[in-house]
Amino acid sequence: MVIGCGKMDIDIINLNHNGDGIGKIDGKVIFVSKTIIGDVVRVRDIVDYGNYYRGNIDSFIKYSDDRIIVKCPYYDRCGGCQIMGLSYNKQLEYKKDKVIDIFRKYCNIDISPMIFGSKNFGYRNKIIFQVKDGKIGFFEGSSNNFVEVDDCLLISDSMNDIISIIRDNIYLGNVDRIMLRDSLDGVMVVFYGSVEDIDVNIFKGCVCSVYVNDKKIYGRDNIRIKLGKYRFVVSSEAFFQVNLEVAEKLYECVKESIIKGSKVLDLYCGVGSI
């Protein structure tokens, strides 16, 4: 239920586990995406969901001292990277606090996670772009509104270049999603949906393999990804860590924690790199 057509001024006092800002209206929680603690925002389109409200930013009355200028031109609309408006150190602090809260709430365990990466951009070796009406992009948070994008800051320049090649050379009218995986061998591209008359020559020299759903139409069957001193064979549908730097640090902690002679179960592990 929409509560009127007016606007309300909200102080953002916390963030939820999705990175949405939390405020209060007469003691009842309201969630406002793309806000951070310390922001004061004018909110519109307020909808009552029973136990909470949700609204959209109309304008900023006051910016938080922790807010930074966001490099991504799609941040205001794209459904990813909810807390990009926070400085990187504050992002790490937010994530650390959430993990501590989860273990305390559900396991009654106090932990102090301190495994952080050095990069806030260009660290992902896998990404899935959505496709709608032949355009490449992502969806807005909690909606079906589509945001067309030219590139994404979370992946490498070479992966973004391949998306440009696809956009300029392939008809995507019946494609639902496009996945890219980076590796020692190059980039693997997977189209989901129906793709007809792909000229694989446009990919030669810039990708290592191309799949349509589960069918390979060009290049290697699998790719190799290096993690630590090991190389792993990864198929198009396999799960593998997307941030190799952090994964390597995590695995070192696992090694240091194992007691000699103990048994370890590596569950829900995809390739099984641990």
Number of C-alpha atoms within 10 A of each C-alpha: 9 13 12 10 8 9 17 14 18 20 20 22 15 16 20 12 11 11 21 21 25 22 26 16 13 6 8 11 15 23 22 24 23 22 31 27 20 17 22 20 23 18 20 21 17 22 16 14 11 8 8 14 21 20 19 18 20 14 12 15 12 12 15 16 12 15 18 13 9 14 10 15 13 20 17 16 18 21 20 14 16 20 23 22 22 22 16 16 10 15 16 16 12 17 15 17 13 15 16 15 16 15 13 13 11 8 9 10 11 13 13 9 11 10 12 15 14 9 13 12 11 14 18 19 20 22 16 15 21 20 24 19 11 15 20 24 22 23 19 17 17 8 8 10 13 20 18 18 15 14 21 19 15 18 19 17 13 14 25 17 14 19 21 14 14 18 15 9 11 15 15 22 15 15 21 19 19 23 18 22 25 23 18 11 14 18 21 26 26 23 22 17 15 12 16 12 7 14 10 13 8 14 18 12 8 15 23 21 24 22 20 19 16 11 12 16 14 18 16 15 17 19 22 16 21 12 17 13 6 9 13 16 13 18 16 21 12 11 14 20 18 15 16 18 17 17 20 17 14 15 15 13 12 11 10 8 9 11 9 6 6 6 8 9 7 10 8 8 13 14 14 11 15 17
